[in-house]
Amino acid sequence: MQYDYIIVGAGSAGCVLAARLTEDPKNSVLLLEAGPRDTSPWIHIPVGYGKLFTRTDVNWAYESEPEAALSGRRVFTPRGKVLGGSSSINGLVYIRGQREDFDGWGVRDWDFDALEPYFERAERTLRVSRLERHELCEAFIAAARSLGIPTSENFNGPSQEGTGYYHVTSYKGRRRSTAVAYLRVAEKRPNLRVEVAALASRIVFTDRTATGVQYRQGGRTIEARGKQIIVSGGTFNSPQLLQLSGVGPRALLERHGIPVVHDAPDVGERLQDHFYVRTFWRCSKPVTLNDEVMTLWRKARMAFQYALFREGPLTVSGGHAAAFVRTRPELTRPDAQIYLINFSALKRGGILHPHSGFTCGVSQLQVESRGSSHITSSDVTKPSSFLYNYPATETDRRMMVEGLKIARRICEAPAMREYVEAEFMPGPRVQSDADWLDYCREMGETVFHPTSTCSLGRVVDENLKVIGTSNLRVIDASVIPAVPSGNINAAVIAVAEKAADLLKAQ
Ligand SMILES: Cc1cc2nc3c(=O)[nH]c(=O)nc-3n(C[C@H](O)[C@H](O)[C@H](O)COP(=O)(O)OP(=O)(O)OC[C@H]3O[C@@H](n4cnc5c(N)ncnc54)[C@H](O)[C@@H]3O)c2cc1C
C-alpha cells in the first residue's frame, strides 16, 4: 500500500501531524512509533514523571559523551519512546518562549507573529491549565517579589519576566500528552494507521527522492511506500535516521560505509540545550512531597485526594512556581529561569531525600554553547554519540553563576524564612563566583530541551523540506534553529501545527 504520508515518530510533533493531516479524509497516513502504546498509568498521573525517568520500556535513556566542561561527566538524557514521545514523560511545564526567540531565527514566515495562532490553537487542544496554589510557592513568590521581581499571572503573556505559577499540559489532574490530546481522536479515523514497536531503520530513496521507509517490527523488516516522508524522531533520532539513510556529512557517512544520497554537513550539528543546575533546601515545615511519601498514612491520603478530586501533590510534576529573571540589569529580557520544585532528590527520578526538602533549580534561557550528534554505526539500534558542550562560552558560564546567586537570594529572603531550615546543597562551601562555577561543573545537567540538529534554514527549508532531497521533511524539535527561552514542548507543538497547515495547503 502507498500512503500519502509516512510519519516516523509519534512524539510531540508526530502526533500533532498525524491528527491534523488525517482531518482531511483524502489523506492516508502511516504513523510509525518505535515504542509501545502509552498504557502505563504513571504516564497519565503527572507526578509519575519521576517514575519514567529511567524506564527503558518507554524511554531511550541516552547519555552524552564525557563533557569536558563538566569534569568529564556524561549527561543522562531521557527521551520518550512511547506514543506521545517525550510529551508522555516530560515535566508538563508549558512555556511558549519569548517573542525575540522566534524573531531571532531569521527564517521567513517563522517569526513569533507567524507562530502565535498555532500556540493558541495548541493551547485549546492541549487544554493548558495553571497549577494549584501551594504555601511554599506563595512564600517563594513573595520572596522573589521582595527582590524586585514582578508578579506574573502568566509567563506566556506579552512579557515572560516575573514570578508566579507554571501553566502545565495537564487537565483535571491528568497529563495531556500529544497522544492524549491529538492522537486519540485521530486514531478513530480510517485514514490513519498507527504501528507501535515499529523502528524505522532507513528512508528509501530513488535517486534523491524519498519513496518509502524501511522499519523493523516483530523481527521482520517491512518497507512502506509513501508520497511524502516526514521524520519526527526528535533531536537525536531524526538526524540519526537521516545519516543512516545517506543524508549527512559525507565523511561521517563514508566512515560507516553508508552510500551518500546528499552531502549535508549540518545534519546532526548545532545541537543546543538548556544547561541546568539544582540547589537543595531543607524545609522546616512538612509541606513538601518528601513529607508526603514518608509515612503510609500520608501516602494513602495523597492517593485518595487524587483518586477522588484529582487534586494534591500527585498533580504536580517538573516544576510548580518559577521566576524568569534578568541576571544583569542592562539586559532587555530574562536570561534565567528559576524553578521551585516542591520535592528534593539528589538523582532525578531517584529516591526523595529522607527529610522535608525542596529544590531550587536554575537554567539558562538563551544559549550560546552548541554541540553535535553523530551516528556511531550503520545499525539503527546503536545510539548516536552526542556532546552538549556546555557551558562553553563566558556568557553562558556567567549567566549560570549569576542565576544561582539570585536563586540563593530568593531562598534566603525573609519571606522564605518560615520554610527554610538550611541550604542542604551546595551549602556554605560555595561562596565565590569560582565556587559556583565549580558547583556547575560538578552538578550541571540537562533540563531536557535539546534542539537544532536539523535546523531550519540549514538542513530544512522554510517548508521543512530536507534541502537537496525531494518528498522528505523533518518536523520536530530538531528543526528549531536556537533553543527558545523556556520549556520547549510548546514551541515543538506550535511548529508541528504550522507545518501541518503548510502540508495541507500544498
Ligand atoms: C524527562 C523530560 C522532561 C521534560 N520536561 C519538559 C517540560 O516540563 N516542559 C516542556 O515544555 N518540555 C519538556 N521536555 C521537552 C519536550 O517534552 C520535548 O522537547 C518534546 O517533547 C520533543 O518533541 P519531539 O516531537 O521533537 O520528539 P519526541 O516527543 O521525543 O518524539 C520522538 C518520537 O519518535 C520516536 N522515534 C524516534 N526514532 C524512531 C525511529 N527510528 N522509528 C520510529 N520511531 C522513532 C520516539 O520513540 C518518540 O516517540 C522534557 C523532556 C523530557 C525527556
The ligand as an SDF file (V2000), in Angstrom:
LIG
                    3D

 53 58  0  0  0  0  0  0  0  0999 V2000
   12.1780   13.9490   31.0790 C   0  0  0  0  0  0  0  0  0  0  0  0
   11.7660   15.1040   30.2240 C   0  0  0  0  0  0  0  0  0  0  0  0
   11.1940   16.2260   30.8290 C   0  0  0  0  0  0  0  0  0  0  0  0
   10.8030   17.3060   30.0520 C   0  0  0  0  0  0  0  0  0  0  0  0
   10.1080   18.3300   30.6230 N   0  0  0  0  0  0  0  0  0  0  0  0
    9.5390   19.2700   29.8480 C   0  0  0  0  0  0  0  0  0  0  0  0
    8.6270   20.2020   30.3990 C   0  0  0  0  0  0  0  0  0  0  0  0
    8.3070   20.1810   31.5850 O   0  0  0  0  0  0  0  0  0  0  0  0
    8.0830   21.1200   29.5630 N   0  0  0  0  0  0  0  0  0  0  0  0
    8.4200   21.1900   28.2310 C   0  0  0  0  0  0  0  0  0  0  0  0
    7.9260   22.0750   27.5570 O   0  0  0  0  0  0  0  0  0  0  0  0
    9.2730   20.3050   27.7000 N   0  0  0  0  0  0  0  0  0  0  0  0
    9.8060   19.3330   28.4540 C   0  0  0  0  0  0  0  0  0  0  0  0
   10.5980   18.3810   27.8870 N   0  0  0  0  0  0  0  0  0  0  0  0
   10.9510   18.5080   26.4700 C   0  0  0  0  0  0  0  0  0  0  0  0
    9.8260   18.1950   25.4940 C   0  0  0  0  0  0  0  0  0  0  0  0
    8.9660   17.2110   26.0000 O   0  0  0  0  0  0  0  0  0  0  0  0
   10.4600   17.7590   24.1780 C   0  0  0  0  0  0  0  0  0  0  0  0
   11.2990   18.7940   23.7210 O   0  0  0  0  0  0  0  0  0  0  0  0
    9.4600   17.4540   23.0800 C   0  0  0  0  0  0  0  0  0  0  0  0
    8.5260   16.5120   23.5360 O   0  0  0  0  0  0  0  0  0  0  0  0
   10.1920   16.9340   21.8560 C   0  0  0  0  0  0  0  0  0  0  0  0
    9.2590   16.6110   20.8580 O   0  0  0  0  0  0  0  0  0  0  0  0
    9.7140   15.8920   19.5220 P   0  0  0  0  0  0  0  0  0  0  0  0
    8.4880   15.7060   18.7110 O   0  0  0  0  0  0  0  0  0  0  0  0
   10.8500   16.6340   18.9200 O   0  0  0  0  0  0  0  0  0  0  0  0
   10.3320   14.4990   19.9770 O   0  0  0  0  0  0  0  0  0  0  0  0
    9.7050   13.3650   20.9070 P   0  0  0  0  0  0  0  0  0  0  0  0
    8.4770   13.8540   21.5930 O   0  0  0  0  0  0  0  0  0  0  0  0
   10.8080   12.8630   21.7340 O   0  0  0  0  0  0  0  0  0  0  0  0
    9.2010   12.2620   19.8730 O   0  0  0  0  0  0  0  0  0  0  0  0
   10.0290   11.4820   19.0720 C   0  0  0  0  0  0  0  0  0  0  0  0
    9.3180   10.1380   18.8800 C   0  0  0  0  0  0  0  0  0  0  0  0
    9.8970    9.4740   17.7880 O   0  0  0  0  0  0  0  0  0  0  0  0
   10.0730    8.1080   18.1390 C   0  0  0  0  0  0  0  0  0  0  0  0
   11.1770    7.5960   17.3240 N   0  0  0  0  0  0  0  0  0  0  0  0
   12.4530    8.0160   17.3550 C   0  0  0  0  0  0  0  0  0  0  0  0
   13.1820    7.3410   16.4540 N   0  0  0  0  0  0  0  0  0  0  0  0
   12.3450    6.4790   15.8290 C   0  0  0  0  0  0  0  0  0  0  0  0
   12.5180    5.5250   14.8000 C   0  0  0  0  0  0  0  0  0  0  0  0
   13.7190    5.3280   14.2250 N   0  0  0  0  0  0  0  0  0  0  0  0
   11.4420    4.7930   14.4210 N   0  0  0  0  0  0  0  0  0  0  0  0
   10.2300    5.0060   14.9810 C   0  0  0  0  0  0  0  0  0  0  0  0
   10.0160    5.8950   15.9560 N   0  0  0  0  0  0  0  0  0  0  0  0
   11.0620    6.6400   16.3850 C   0  0  0  0  0  0  0  0  0  0  0  0
   10.4060    8.1640   19.6050 C   0  0  0  0  0  0  0  0  0  0  0  0
   10.2290    6.9080   20.2370 O   0  0  0  0  0  0  0  0  0  0  0  0
    9.4560    9.2340   20.1010 C   0  0  0  0  0  0  0  0  0  0  0  0
    8.2050    8.7240   20.4560 O   0  0  0  0  0  0  0  0  0  0  0  0
   11.0160   17.2830   28.6370 C   0  0  0  0  0  0  0  0  0  0  0  0
   11.5850   16.1570   28.0360 C   0  0  0  0  0  0  0  0  0  0  0  0
   11.9500   15.0760   28.8100 C   0  0  0  0  0  0  0  0  0  0  0  0
   12.5260   13.8770   28.1390 C   0  0  0  0  0  0  0  0  0  0  0  0
  1  2  1  0
  2  3  1  0
  2 52  2  0
  3  4  2  0
  4  5  1  0
  4 50  1  0
  5  6  2  0
  6  7  1  0
  6 13  1  0
  7  8  2  0
  7  9  1  0
  9 10  1  0
 10 11  2  0
 10 12  1  0
 12 13  2  0
 13 14  1  0
 14 15  1  0
 14 50  1  0
 15 16  1  0
 16 17  1  0
 16 18  1  0
 18 19  1  0
 18 20  1  0
 20 21  1  0
 20 22  1  0
 22 23  1  0
 23 24  1  0
 24 25  2  0
 24 26  1  0
 24 27  1  0
 27 28  1  0
 28 29  2  0
 28 30  1  0
 28 31  1  0
 31 32  1  0
 32 33  1  0
 33 34  1  0
 33 48  1  0
 34 35  1  0
 35 36  1  0
 35 46  1  0
 36 37  1  0
 36 45  1  0
 37 38  2  0
 38 39  1  0
 39 40  1  0
 39 45  2  0
 40 41  1  0
 40 42  2  0
 42 43  1  0
 43 44  2  0
 44 45  1  0
 46 47  1  0
 46 48  1  0
 48 49  1  0
 50 51  2  0
 51 52  1  0
 52 53  1  0
M  END
$$$$
